[in-house]
Amino acid sequence: MEQLPLETLMGIGDWLPREDLQNFRLVNKAFAAAAAPLLFRQLVFHSSYASFNRVHNVAVHPVLRKYVKDIVWDANMYESGLNNIALWEHKTHSGYHRMFHLTPYGDVVEYEQMLPDGEKETLKDNMAVMTKQYMTYRQKIAEENNFMEHILGILTTKFVLDRLTNLTTLRIMTGRFERGVGNTIFKPWNEFGCEVPHTPGNEYHARGRTSNCGILPSGPPGHKALICGIRSMGRTLTSLHIDHLMYMSFDHGIFPHDLATHLPNLKFLELHIMTRVLDDENDVVALSPSDFDEYLKQGALKAFIGGLVSLSGICISLHSVIYDDSMDDPQEPSNTHLEDIIPSDLSNLSRLSIREASVDYSHIVGILQSNARTLTEIELQDITLDPNGSWEDVFRMMRTELRLKSLKVSGWMCEQNGSTVMGGGAVWEIDDAGLGEVLEAFVRAEGSSPFIRKARLV
């Protein structure tokens, strides 16, 4: 059999109908043996009938379902969001937003009355196209709302996903996307008010229902996807990735007390939490940092993580998002504490990754000491040490009590000492001069102390 390119193989699963799936093994045994592990190792589905039916067709197939290892569950209102963005982009380029014009005399005049005859026809054509797009958008919203409310439930998902007996990884996406265009780019900031450069990994795509794509829909849709997904296939999962959670998810009870019991074999948890969303006037449209901290202090997330009995690796990332590119003066960063997320007595960790968070000195030391025998990998990025203690003490403790194979330090490492980052305190910049490598060598007892010359103070 001729060798097919990988791109061709990976694309077949997107349009392979059910009748072909039923006969898949009979078409060509050699092709089936070579292509099935590539075609069906990872399934992606959205909140729509067509997407879910494709997953169902694979799940009921006696052979193909055995190859599924990874599921990506895009819990956004997928079609609604994309059509909404298309509508907004068309609106901003069609002249519709200038339909009414304020004259120098203070009179409001319809924009159409100010155009020559030829341009009037063009405007009418644009309006017809936009109206058609808007009707499509409204239809998609109705369809997806019906799917979310009546189809995507625990009974339906369990009936389908229970058949994927070799599934090991679940990725739930509720708002993050690789690309953004025009008005739909979200501007990310780190916890210390510094703009994060745009990369494919930190650009956010507005997938909301409002006309200006303003709010990410990570409330009930994301909540339902997480609960249904874990309860349906949690017993075989070894890796869970959630990107991202917002206040609406916590407000709807996203972590019931028994959720961790459905993940007896989970070894790695990656969790991105958006602490707030700011609008173009620098107002918090989702919640204030203090309100979000109150949700965390209720302890549901902390109890969930503490109940994962087989957990050996954890990655926690906190971030704020501003969706206006003209923003020059961000608000004070949120001060979400790691002690409200990870229990200090969590043990048997071999990998620990913390990004953009505030940590209490005694808490982070407690976590490191509880896992001193097992920790081999640590990643720290943009961390504020609050209120007392120093990074020098933390790194010296790592050198004497841990046996690390890998340490990655990047971003801004701050020592608040009771003051805000904006107002003062020591800020250690892990710059391009190789300080990260020097720290790793020091912690692994392979180099001299970098604290004689200190980090660059900014």
C-alpha positions in Angstrom: 0.0 0.0 0.0 1.3 3.5 -0.9 2.4 5.5 2.1 0.0 8.4 2.7 1.3 11.7 4.1 0.5 12.4 7.8 -1.6 15.4 7.0 -3.9 13.3 4.8 -4.2 10.7 7.5 -5.0 13.2 10.2 -7.6 14.9 8.1 -9.7 11.8 7.3 -11.3 11.5 10.7 -13.0 14.9 10.3 -15.3 13.8 7.5 -15.4 10.0 7.7 -19.1 9.1 7.8 -20.6 6.4 9.9 -21.1 3.9 7.0 -17.4 4.1 6.2 -16.5 3.7 9.9 -18.6 0.5 10.1 -16.7 -1.0 7.1 -13.3 0.5 8.1 -11.6 -2.8 9.0 -13.0 -4.5 5.9 -11.6 -2.0 3.3 -8.0 -2.7 3.7 -6.5 -4.5 6.7 -3.0 -3.2 6.1 -4.4 0.4 5.8 -6.5 -0.1 9.0 -3.6 -1.3 11.0 -1.3 1.6 9.9 -3.8 4.5 9.9 -6.2 3.8 12.8 -3.7 4.7 15.5 -3.0 8.0 13.8 -6.5 8.9 12.8 -8.3 8.2 16.0 -5.7 8.6 18.7 -7.1 12.1 19.4 -10.7 13.1 19.0 -11.8 16.8 19.0 -15.5 17.7 19.5 -17.4 20.9 20.1 -20.8 21.7 21.5 -22.8 20.7 18.4 -24.8 17.7 17.2 -22.5 17.0 14.2 -19.3 17.1 16.2 -20.7 14.9 19.0 -22.1 12.4 16.5 -18.6 11.9 15.0 -17.3 11.0 18.4 -20.3 8.7 18.9 -19.6 6.9 15.6 -16.1 6.1 16.7 -17.1 5.1 20.2 -19.6 2.5 19.0 -17.1 1.0 16.5 -15.7 -2.3 18.0 -12.2 -1.7 16.6 -11.6 2.1 16.3 -12.6 3.0 19.8 -9.6 1.0 21.2 -7.2 3.5 19.5 -8.7 6.6 21.2 -6.2 7.9 23.8 -6.9 11.6 23.9 -10.1 13.7 23.8 -10.1 17.5 23.3 -13.5 18.9 24.5 -14.0 22.5 23.2 -16.8 23.6 25.6 -17.2 27.0 23.9 -20.4 27.9 22.1 -18.3 27.1 19.0 -20.5 28.0 16.0 -22.1 30.9 17.9 -18.7 32.4 18.7 -17.3 32.1 15.2 -20.4 33.5 13.5 -20.5 36.2 16.1 -17.0 37.2 15.2 -17.7 37.1 11.5 -20.7 39.4 12.1 -18.6 41.8 14.1 -15.8 41.9 11.6 -18.3 42.5 8.8 -20.1 45.2 10.7 -16.9 47.2 11.4 -15.9 47.1 7.7 -19.4 47.6 6.2 -20.1 51.2 7.4 -23.0 49.9 9.5 -21.5 51.4 12.6 -21.7 54.8 10.9 -25.4 54.6 10.0 -26.1 57.6 12.1 -24.1 60.7 11.8 -24.1 63.8 14.2 -24.0 67.0 12.1 -22.2 70.1 13.2 -25.6 71.6 14.1 -26.3 68.7 16.6 -28.8 67.0 14.3 -28.8 63.2 14.0 -29.0 62.2 10.3 -29.2 58.7 8.9 -25.9 57.9 7.3 -27.6 56.5 4.2 -29.0 60.0 3.4 -25.5 61.4 3.2 -24.3 58.9 0.5 -24.3 59.3 -3.3 -26.7 56.9 -5.1 -23.9 54.4 -6.1 -22.7 54.1 -2.5 -26.3 53.6 -1.3 -26.6 50.5 -3.3 -23.3 49.2 -2.0 -24.4 49.8 1.5 -27.7 48.0 0.9 -25.8 45.0 -0.4 -23.6 45.0 2.7 -26.6 45.2 4.9 -28.2 42.2 3.2 -25.1 40.1 3.7 -24.8 41.2 7.3 -28.4 40.4 7.9 -28.0 36.9 6.5 -24.9 36.4 8.7 -26.9 37.6 11.7 -29.7 35.2 11.1 -27.2 32.4 10.8 -25.7 33.5 14.0 -29.0 33.4 15.8 -29.9 30.0 14.4 -26.6 28.6 15.6 -27.1 30.0 19.1 -30.5 28.3 19.2 -29.1 25.0 18.0 -26.2 25.0 20.4 -28.3 26.1 23.4 -30.6 23.2 22.7 -27.6 20.8 22.5 -26.1 22.1 25.7 -29.4 21.9 27.6 -31.0 18.7 26.4 -28.2 16.5 24.9 -25.0 17.1 26.7 -25.8 15.5 29.9 -24.2 12.8 32.1 -26.4 10.0 30.7 -25.6 10.8 27.1 -21.9 11.3 27.5 -21.5 8.3 29.8 -23.2 6.1 27.2 -20.8 7.3 24.5 -17.6 8.0 26.3 -17.7 4.9 28.5 -17.0 2.9 25.4 -13.6 4.5 25.0 -11.9 2.0 27.3 -8.3 3.1 26.5 -8.8 6.8 27.0 -6.0 8.4 29.1 -6.2 12.2 28.5 -9.0 14.7 28.6 -8.5 18.3 27.6 -11.3 20.8 28.3 -11.1 24.1 26.5 -13.4 26.9 27.7 -12.2 30.1 26.0 -8.5 29.8 25.1 -7.6 29.7 21.4 -4.4 30.0 19.4 -5.3 32.9 17.1 -7.1 36.1 17.3 -7.8 38.8 14.7 -9.0 42.4 14.8 -11.1 43.3 17.8 -11.1 39.7 19.1 -7.6 39.6 20.4 -7.4 39.5 24.2 -4.4 41.3 25.7 -2.8 39.2 28.5 -1.1 40.7 31.5 0.9 38.9 34.1 0.2 39.1 37.8 2.5 42.2 38.2 0.8 44.4 35.6 3.3 43.7 32.9 2.1 43.0 29.4 2.8 39.5 28.2 4.1 39.4 24.6 1.7 37.9 22.1 2.6 34.3 21.3 0.5 31.4 19.9 0.3 30.2 23.5 -1.2 33.3 25.2 -3.5 34.9 22.6 -7.1 34.7 23.5 -10.0 34.4 21.1 -13.3 36.0 22.0 -15.9 33.2 21.8 -18.7 35.0 23.7 -22.3 35.6 22.8 -22.4 39.4 23.1 -22.2 41.5 19.9 -18.8 42.9 20.8 -17.3 39.5 21.8 -16.8 40.8 25.2 -17.1 37.9 27.7 -15.7 34.4 27.5 -18.4 31.8 28.0 -16.6 29.6 30.6 -19.6 29.4 33.0 -22.3 26.8 32.7 -21.0 25.3 29.4 -17.5 24.7 30.8 -18.9 23.6 34.1 -21.2 21.0 32.4 -18.4 19.7 30.2 -16.0 19.2 33.1 -18.5 17.4 35.3 -19.9 15.2 32.6 -16.4 14.4 31.2 -14.9 13.4 34.5 -17.9 11.3 35.7 -18.1 9.6 32.3 -14.5 8.6 31.7 -12.6 9.6 34.8 -11.7 6.1 35.9 -9.2 5.6 33.0 -7.8 9.1 32.9 -4.2 9.7 33.8 -4.0 13.3 32.6 -6.5 16.2 32.9 -6.0 19.6 31.3 -8.5 22.5 31.9 -8.0 25.8 30.1 -9.5 27.8 31.6 -11.7 28.4 34.6 -13.4 31.6 35.6 -15.6 32.8 38.4 -18.8 31.6 36.7 -17.5 28.0 36.9 -16.9 28.3 40.6 -20.2 30.0 41.1 -22.0 27.0 39.5 -20.3 24.5 41.8 -17.8 23.1 39.4 -16.0 21.0 42.0 -18.6 18.9 43.9 -17.2 17.1 46.9 -17.2 13.7 45.2 -15.6 14.7 41.9 -12.1 13.6 42.8 -13.3 10.0 43.6 -14.0 9.6 39.8 -10.3 10.1 39.1 -8.6 7.3 41.0 -5.7 7.0 38.5 -5.1 10.7 37.6 -1.3 11.4 37.7 -1.1 14.9 36.1 -3.4 17.9 36.4 -2.9 21.1 34.4 -5.2 24.0 35.4 -5.4 27.5 34.0 -7.5 30.0 36.0 -8.5 33.4 34.8 -8.7 35.6 37.9 -10.5 38.5 36.1 -11.4 40.0 32.7 -11.1 43.8 32.2 -12.9 45.8 29.6 -11.7 48.6 27.4 -12.2 51.2 30.1 -10.2 49.1 32.6 -13.3 48.0 34.5 -13.6 44.5 35.7 -16.4 42.9 33.7 -16.2 39.5 35.3 -15.3 40.1 38.9 -12.8 41.8 41.2 -9.7 40.0 42.4 -11.0 40.0 46.0 -14.3 38.4 44.9 -12.4 35.7 43.1 -10.2 35.0 46.1 -13.4 34.5 48.1 -14.5 31.7 45.8 -11.1 30.1 46.3 -11.2 30.4 50.0 -14.4 28.4 50.0 -12.1 25.4 49.5 -13.8 23.4 46.7 -10.8 23.5 44.4 -8.3 22.8 47.2 -10.4 19.8 48.4 -10.6 18.5 44.8 -6.8 18.6 44.4 -6.3 17.1 47.8 -8.6 14.2 46.9 -6.6 13.1 43.9 -4.9 10.1 45.5 -2.6 9.2 42.6 -1.5 12.7 41.6 2.2 13.0 40.9 2.4 16.2 38.8 0.5 19.5 38.9 0.6 22.7 36.8 -1.3 25.8 38.1 -1.4 29.0 36.0 -3.2 32.2 37.0 -3.7 35.1 34.7 -5.7 38.2 34.0 -6.9 39.3 30.6 -7.6 42.8 29.1 -9.3 42.7 25.7 -8.5 46.3 24.5 -5.2 46.8 22.7 -5.1 50.5 23.5 -4.9 49.8 27.3 -1.7 51.5 28.6 -2.4 51.5 32.4 -3.5 48.2 33.8 -5.0 47.9 37.3 -3.2 46.5 40.3 -2.6 42.8 39.7 -4.7 40.3 41.6 -3.0 38.7 44.6 -4.4 35.1 44.4 -2.6 32.9 46.9 -1.4 29.5 46.1 -2.3 28.3 49.6 -6.0 28.6 48.6 -5.4 26.2 45.7 -2.8 23.5 46.6 -2.9 21.8 50.1 0.5 22.2 51.8 0.4 18.5 52.8 0.0 17.3 49.2 2.6 14.5 48.9 4.2 12.2 46.3 4.6 15.0 43.7 7.4 14.5 41.2 6.6 17.6 39.1 5.4 21.0 40.3 4.7 24.0 38.0 3.4 27.3 39.2 2.8 30.3 37.0 1.7 33.9 37.8 0.8 33.4 41.4 1.5 34.8 44.9 2.9 32.3 47.3 3.4 32.5 51.1 6.9 31.6 52.1 5.9 29.1 54.7 3.4 27.5 52.3 5.8 27.0 49.4 8.4 25.6 51.8 5.8 23.3 53.2 4.9 21.9 49.8 8.6 21.4 48.9 9.4 19.7 52.2 6.3 17.4 52.0 7.5 16.2 48.6 11.3 16.3 49.2 11.7 12.6 48.5 9.8 12.6 45.2 10.2 16.0 43.6 12.4 15.9 40.5 11.0 18.8 38.3 10.1 22.3 39.3 9.0 25.2 37.1 8.4 28.7 38.4 7.3 31.7 36.4 6.2 35.2 37.5 5.9 34.4 41.2 5.5 36.9 44.1 6.8 35.7 47.5 4.6 37.2 50.2 4.9 38.4 52.9 8.2 37.3 54.4 11.1 35.3 53.4 13.4 35.6 50.4 14.0 33.7 47.2 17.5 33.1 48.3 16.2 31.1 51.3 13.9 29.1 49.0 16.6 28.2 46.5 19.1 27.3 49.3 16.4 25.0 50.8 16.0 23.4 47.3 19.7 22.8 47.2 20.0 21.2 50.6 16.8 19.2 50.9 15.7 18.3 47.3 17.3 16.2 44.6 16.0 18.0 41.5 16.8 16.8 38.0 15.3 20.0 36.4 14.5 23.5 37.6 13.1 26.1 35.2 12.8 29.7 36.4 11.5 32.5 34.2 9.7 35.8 34.2 9.6 38.0 37.3 10.4 36.6 40.7 9.2 39.2 43.3 9.7 39.6 47.1 6.8 41.8 48.3 7.6 42.0 52.0 4.2 43.3 52.7 4.0 45.9 49.9 2.5 45.8 46.5 4.6 45.0 43.5 3.6 48.3 41.9 4.6 50.2 45.1 7.9 48.6 45.9 9.6 45.4 47.0 12.4 43.5 45.4 11.8 42.3 41.9 14.2 39.6 40.5 14.3 39.5 36.8 15.2 36.2 35.2 16.5 37.8 32.1 18.3 36.5 29.0 21.7 36.6 30.7 21.5 33.0 31.8 20.4 33.5 35.4 17.8 30.7 35.0 20.6 28.2 34.1 22.8 29.5 36.9 20.0 29.0 39.5 19.4 25.5 38.2 23.1 24.6 38.5 23.1 26.1 42.0 20.1 24.1 43.2 21.5 20.9 41.7 24.8 21.5 43.6 26.6 21.8 40.3 27.6 25.5 40.5 28.4 28.4 42.8 25.9 30.6 44.5 24.4 33.3 42.2 23.3 35.4 45.2 26.7 37.0 45.6 26.1 39.2 42.6 22.3 38.9 43.1 19.8 39.1 40.2 19.3 42.4 38.4 17.2 44.6 40.5 14.5 46.6 38.7 
